[in-house]
Amino acid sequence: METTHTSGTLDEAWERLHTSGPERAGRLTNHAPMVVEALAAHGHSRAVHRWLDRYAHKLEDFPGPVAPVTRDNWPEALGDPTRLADWIAHFTREVTERPWRDVLAEWWPRLLPGVSGGSTHPAIRVGHAVRTLLDSGGTGPRVTELAHGLGYWAARHTPLPGITPLPAGPDADEALSAVPPVPAGTQGGFPARIALVDRLPSWAAEVREPQEARHRLTELVRAATHRYATHGNGSPIMLVHAATAPNAVLRTLPALPRALWVPSLRAAWTAAAAVTAMYAPSEPLPYVPPGRVTPEEVMERALAHGDEHVVKLTDTALGFADERALAAALRAIELNAPLE
């Protein structure tokens, strides 16, 4: 099987994409850097450029700079989306001058409170980059991809307002079920909805040990993935992120100092729970077992479908590849429109 270890296709794709901006149409995300990594990671490197050709009409030119971000003035630029190019240039310099792990460890605690910014996409992009860096080493395009992800995150950094803690169930599934939805009839996109999230179960608050944080984070990703099989109809696109955002944090843990694992769990829980609150369906769907299908077949179906969110949820689901995870991936294929 062709993988990121044996193919330069991923590097070629990222080089191709680094001339495009991280967003399009105002604030929508360019998902291509994440999707090509997911395809390559699952042995579909030969399909990467064909998929990119299908997605190319959604790409926009790289934005222009405003003013350099420096190690002295960065706090005033944090969370300013007009500074996308400045932030990406800053991190490109940083990862050129220092080991990427050092840059990540320094900036992770600064960026973590804003993990929901950009509808969680910047953090997800970082998670995809880190997976490949850990699995197959730091080639130039892969380190540059991390810089683009970190820069995107810094520009879209958006901390949540104060959250009132609520009682939580003993496991992640019960905790997600206990999340109170935003008021019925709420209109608007992610920024408008997340401003209404002010109460969440405090499921991760009592965790103190790094290894327990990693265990809980794995449990959260599994529960959010499984939940999509019955609750994805609340918003077939947006509820993908209840699973893929914490999964990005989980993928990044091995590259981080263990002291950052507990705050990473708490931030990931808040992001996943907030997405759950914003897009809870009024009536869940009945569970449909996946039938006799292999994980490889599910990934092939996701690739044929082509939608970026479908590919990314399938990538997350295959990290577990149990019955309910495969059912969730198939539900995403059912609910979302194919890539045109």
Summary of the structure (lengths in Angstrom):
residues: 340
radius of gyration: 18.7
end to end distance: 27.8
largest distance: 57.2
contacts: 1171
relative contact order: 0.12
helix: 63%
strand: 4%
